Amino acid sequence: MNILVLYAHPVETSFNAGLHRLIVERLTAAGHTIDDCDLYAEDFDPRLMRQERLDYHNQRGAADPASPYVERLLRAEALVLSYPVWNYGFPAILKGFFDRVFLPGVSFRLVDGKVQPSLHNIRKVAAVTTYGGSRFRAMVMGDPPRRLVKRMLRATVKPRAPVTYLAHYAMNLSTDQTRKSFMTKVAASMDAF
């Protein structure tokens, strides 16, 4: 498959960077074509500008600042997200990607005022993430990133597409063993992807 890997972490020596490298290596070894989109390395601007918002519901063209990213998303057959959870949410750069790229006519259509998901070229989704706090704390807060991936993305992509959510909770208390165990789990998931 042609897989778009969206990576959102600014530190190249972080555990998340190691997860990102592992994801790309394992998917490549499995024979997939990888479009590795490192949002920080590509200096993606997460801000939805005034004109973009004014044009939000209009048909967009090649002059649109997000056009190259829209094209990459529409070429993909699968989507893998790799990011940390900060303040119970996506990093701003990843949230900005959704705001600027998951547009009407791209990920959904408005028909008689109702949303119809349309990102049906995406047949599989996976998220690989880390949380500083425990799963319990995330659940108390409603675990917004998990819900967005498991509900919003699931509703946007091809109907009945499998969605996998792999999370290492309690990174603030993690050990070499817990991190190694999580990397083994991620490697197995990417090998089977």
Number of C-alpha atoms within 10 A of each C-alpha: 15 16 25 23 26 20 25 24 21 16 10 11 9 11 16 21 19 12 22 25 14 17 26 21 15 19 21 15 12 14 11 14 16 20 17 16 17 17 19 15 12 8 9 16 17 19 14 16 12 9 9 16 12 9 12 16 13 12 11 18 9 10 8 13 16 21 15 12 16 20 13 15 24 16 15 21 20 24 23 25 21 25 24 24 21 14 11 19 16 19 17 14 20 23 14 17 20 13 15 22 21 18 18 18 17 19 24 19 17 12 8 6 7 9 13 15 21 18 23 19 15 25 20 23 25 22 21 23 21 20 21 19 18 14 15 12 15 20 12 8 10 12 16 15 20 22 13 14 19 18 12 13 20 22 20 21 25 20 15 10 17 13 18 18 16 16 18 20 21 18 15 10 10 13 11 8 9 15 15 12 13 19 19 13 13 20 19 13 17 20 16 10 17
